[in-house]
Amino acid sequence: MKFTLSWLKDHLDTTASLADIVIGLTRIGLEVEGVHNPAEALAGFRIARVLTADRHPQADKLQVLSVDTGDGTPLQVVCGAPNARAGLVGVLGLPGASVPANGMQLKVSAIRGVESNGMMCSSRELDLGDEHDGIIELPDDAPVGTDFAAYAGRDDPVIDVSITPNRQDCMGVRGIARDLAAAGLGTLKPLDAVVAMLPTVDGQGPGPNVRIEDSAGCPAFYAQAVTGVRNGTSPDWLSRRLKAVGQKPISTLVDITNFVMIGLGRPLHVYDRATLSGGLVARRAQPGEEVLALNGKTYALTDTMTVIADDAAVHDIGGIMGGEHSGVSAGTTDVLIECAYFDPDAIARTGQALTLTSDARQRFERGVDPAFLDEGLAIATRLVIALCGGTASGVTRAGQPPVETRTLSYDPALSETLGGLAVAPERQRTILETLGFTVTDDWQVTVPTWRRDVDGPADLVEEVIRIEGIDKVAPVALPRTPGVARPTATAEQKVERRVRRAAAARGLDEAVTWSFISDAEAAPFGGGAWTLANPISADLRVMRPSLLPGLLAAAERNLRRGASSVRLFEIGRRYLSDGEHPTLGLVLAGDKRARGWQAGKAPPFDAFDAKAEALALLAQAGAPVDNLQVFGEAGEAWHPGQSGTLRLGPKTVLAAFGAVHPTVLKAFDLSGAVMAVELFLDAIPAKRGGTGFARPAYAPPALQPVRRDFAFTVPAALSADALVRAVRQADKAAIVSARLFDLFEKDDVRSMAVEVTLQPGDKSFTDADIKAISDKVVAAAAKQGAELRG
């Protein structure tokens, strides 16, 4: 919500400085996102008078001007404008100034051999309009030497405030002024005083023909006609004020509706009566109907949407956007002003279905003041007659706005017991009454119609505390239970903490990416099972089915910015059809290590690097890594033959690892090999035994381990993992570990060598014991098709 300081002061009688107002707004919950002073863009531009204008000696289309800047020393300026002449009063950009239109910094320079000390400016160069045929011509009495920004009224600061969804009353400047008045930064001016300069209007004759058929979507439809208007360019004060807050001036009639909407929070719409066939009706759209909206797009409507139509066609998506056919133009002479109340929920559903946003929708779906229809329509009509002329008809009031009188019983003691701040009852009464509440002697509080967010005593406490100052609430420590506090982290949280620390210790950088992704990003990972009904944007409508899309996008950004090696991990949630799943994802991209004279060219990451990371993190998570099995490809998003899954049994998948499929990399603008891992933390079996945090006592074995090597010739289809697992399980009591340490291939012969570690218990192994264990190892390998190599 943007507004200028002068616009605020139209409603707030205040002597507070801009800095005090900005601090006050944030203090009462209206966070200021920024303050922009347009005078800064016009710094260095001064009103100047052309004293002489002579032909340039080297160019027919240029003139050499002598310009009075008000300091007594004329400046020489070269100018090519056709209207430059002696006696003209215009705007001079001095050396050092930056031209708003293109950012060019002015300096003393020679143009065709003649020194020029600045530039006489056109409207386009100063971002004041599209006029560029000549330089700006000001009235003869314009004060030469003064800053142009102050003279042109371009020194009005613009304040940008973030309005929370519950504060629909602050979607207008007047609502913000009311809050500041309650905070002690001025006095709210009566609305009659704000519009006192406008002519009073006594409608003549019957009002326009409007009616309601969809009372659920549009409970009230007020309208007034004005004939004999002259629509044209808005006066400078109006167009300047709208441009300051980011609105493009269109015509006087349209600009009036925007002025009332921003100033008073009341959206309106103006129809050209010459384009209408019969009366207007607020009804449900019929299947197959379409409307060409003012944004130039055609929207297909459904029977759940409220529209404004005449006897021939739909002209307006009710409360969201008007239609192009019935919009006013320069030739409009008769208008119908619509001031209606639309149901907030219906507006939200229609806007979401059409993916259509507008200033009107923002206000209607939050809820405008249902009691402000008559006054809003009257003010708009008075502005139309004041700026466009014409004669007003009577007012037609179709339907009944949902004006509900809500009265709450309030206890002033709640400010301390509920809000933590003791505020004197009379001070609370003053705050509430300044905000528009009515308070009786026995503390029966009537809520104003513009505050649909207040529905209980707790909301009244919030109003009192935020105006009095939440910074005055003293911090109070929570009571601590005597004795040693019990740990509160859940088993799931402990697992996440362990793997987070382990990943960081292994040199991975933690990333935090969006849980929302686009359909295109979700597609390679099976698509999104969860979609948002009201997404932030179209590219953030799917809840991620995998953590890898966000990490791949982050890797691409880092590589594009020159990173040679990317090692990212994230702990978050995947959103699948059966619910949320805690997951750790990691991506390895770029160089595995830095290049050097010893290592030569930097090698890339490979699938074994991803597997090593997966096993190390699973071990930290408490998974029984010695019992895990490696299965084949992990899915369509993974490179076949360079990926796999780690499973506990054939069905329980704990992790997927390996190279990402090239088509997926292409979708994320990545090239080269990229490795990834996903650890499915909720699939890791819970640790058995006590939940205490004390470590078990260290009890090393009393006897030294014994190591034996076995070399086998194996079938080509036998995996190393299968062989090692078979060997390790040959004698579970004696064999504590087994690992592959050599692979040899020649012609059709493939050999694998396995190191087996034996741990004696109470007594050392005898030769017979070792031979018996070795026989078991050879027999277990034989079941896998392996033979002991001679």
C-alpha positions, 0 to 999 in steps of 0.5 A: 500500500503506497501513499504520499505524505501530502495524501496522508495529511489530507486526512490527518492533521499532524505536525509530526515529521516524516521520520516520526510517522515512519517509526510510528507506522511500524510501531503500531503494526503497519510495517514500512517497507520503504520511503521514496522521495521523488525529489532525489531523482530531480536533484540538480535540476533548476528553473532557469531562463534563457537570456540569449539563443544564438546559432551554433557555429558548427551545426544548423540544428543546434543553438548556443544558449546563455542561461540565467540560473539565478546566481548571477552568472549565466551559463553557456548551454548547447541545445537542439530543441526547436522551441529554445529561444530567448526569454523561455523559462525551462528546466536546466540540468546542472553538471553532476545531475543524473537524467531520470529517464536514462541515468546519464550523468551530466557533465561539462562537455564540448558539443561540436567544439562549443562548451556546454554546461548542462542540458535544458530538459524535456518532459520525457527526460525527466520522467514527467510525460511522453512529450519530447518534441521540445524542452519544458516551457514554464510560466514566465513568473516561475521563480528562476534559480529554485529547485524544479522538484519543489516548484513542480510538487515533486518533493512529496515523499512516498511511503510504502506500507506492508498491510497484513491480511486482517487489516482491510481498513488500512487498504485506504489512506484514511484507515492508516491516518486513523491508526496514526491518530490513535497512536498520538501522531495527529488528529483524524480530520472529519470526512466532511472536512476532507471533501468540503471543497467538492460541490454538493450534489442533489440527484435529479430524477430516478436512479439508473436501472440496476438489480441483483439476482445473485445476492450471495455474491453481491448483497448490495449494488448502489448506482448513480448516473451522471449525464453531460460529462467531459472526460479528458486528462486529469488535472495535474494534482490528481495525475501526479498523486496517482503516478506517485503511488504507481498508478498510471493516469488514464482519464479523469473518470477512471482516475477518480475511481482509483483516487477514491479506492486508494484514499478511502479503500472503496473500489468503484467502477464507471460504465459508459452508458452508451455501450449498455443495452438495458439495465445492469444486473448482478448475477451468476455467469452462465456456462460458456460466457466470456468477458474481455477485461480491461487488461486486454485478456479474455476470461472464460466464466463459470456459474460460480462467478458473480458478474455485472451484465446488461441485457446483451452481455457480461461487462464486468467480473464483479469486484475484480475487473471491468470489461473493455467494451463498456469502459469509458473513453475520451468521447464518453458523455453519460456514465453510470457509477457503480458502488457495490459490496461483493462477498469476500469469499466469492471474490477470492474463489473467482480470482483464484480460478481466473488467476486474476489479480487487481487492486479491487480484488485485494480490497474486496476479498479482505472485506471493504466497509459495507456501511460506506456505500452511500458515502463512497458513491456520493464522494465519487459523484461529487468528484465527477461533477467537480472535474468533468461537469454534468448532472447527477441522477438519483441513487438506486439502492439494490439489495442490502449490505451486510451491516452487522452491529457486533458488541463485545463485553470487555474487561480492561484488566485483560490488557495486563492478564492477556497482553502483559501490559497494564494500561489505565482503563481511561487510556484504553477507552481513548484508544478504542474510541479513536480507532472508531469503536464505541465504548459504553460506561459498562465496557460494552464495545461496539465494533466499527463496520470497517473492522471485520477482523475484530470478533472477541475481547482478545482482539480488543487487547491487541488493539490496545497493546499495539497502539500503546506500544508492544515495546512497553511489554516487559520480558518475563522469563518462563518459570523453570521446573525445579531440578534437571530439565528433561530433553524435549527433542523428539526422536525424529528431531534428534536424527535430523540434528545428527545428520545435519551435523554430520553433513556439515562436518563432511564439507557439505553446505546447508541450503534452504530452498522453497517447498513450492516448485513449478509443475515443470520442476516436479515432473521429472520426479513423478509430479506433484501430489499436492497443489496449492489453490492460492499459490504465490505465483504460477511457478510456485504451485506444487509442493515438492515431491523431492528435495532435489529440484530446489538443490539442482536449481541452487547448484545451477545458480552457483555454477553459473556464478563461477563456483568450481565445486558445489556440495549442498545438502538440505533437510526438509519435507517431501510431499507425497500422496500419503503425506509428508516425509522428512528427507535429507537431500544432497547434490554434488556438482562440479570438480571433486577437488581442486586441480593441482600439479600433482593431481592434474586435471580436477576430476568430477564426482562419481556415483561412488562419492554419492554412495559414500556420502549416503552410507556415512550419513545413514550411519550417523542417523542410526541405520544398520549400514552393515545390513544394507543391500544395494539394489539397481536403478533408483528411478526415472530421475536417475542415470541408469547403471550409475545409480541405486538404492540402499535397502534394509530388506527388499522393500524398505528403501532408506536412500537413493544415490547416484548420477542424475539423469541427463534429461533432468540436468538439461531441464535445470540447465546443468551440464556434466555429471551431477551426483545426488542423494536422498535419505528417507529419514522416516524409513530408518528403523528406530533405535532399540533400547533406552532413550537416554543420552548417556553413551554406553561404557567403552568395552574394547575386546580383550584379544586382537582380531584376526584378518584373512584374505580370500580371492574368488573367481566370480560370474560376471553378473555377481555384484561385489555387494552380494559377495561381501554380504554372503561372506559376512554372514557365513559366521555371524559370531566370529566375523565382524566385518568383510570388505572388498579390496581388489578387483581383477579382470582379464579375458573372461575371468573376473576375480574379487578379493575380500578381506575378512576380520575375525574377532575372538571372544574368550580365547584365541582362535586355534588353527582348527577354528580358523579353518572351520570359519574359512570353510564356511566362508568358501561355502557361502561364496559358492552359493553365490557362484564364486569359487576360491581362486587357486 
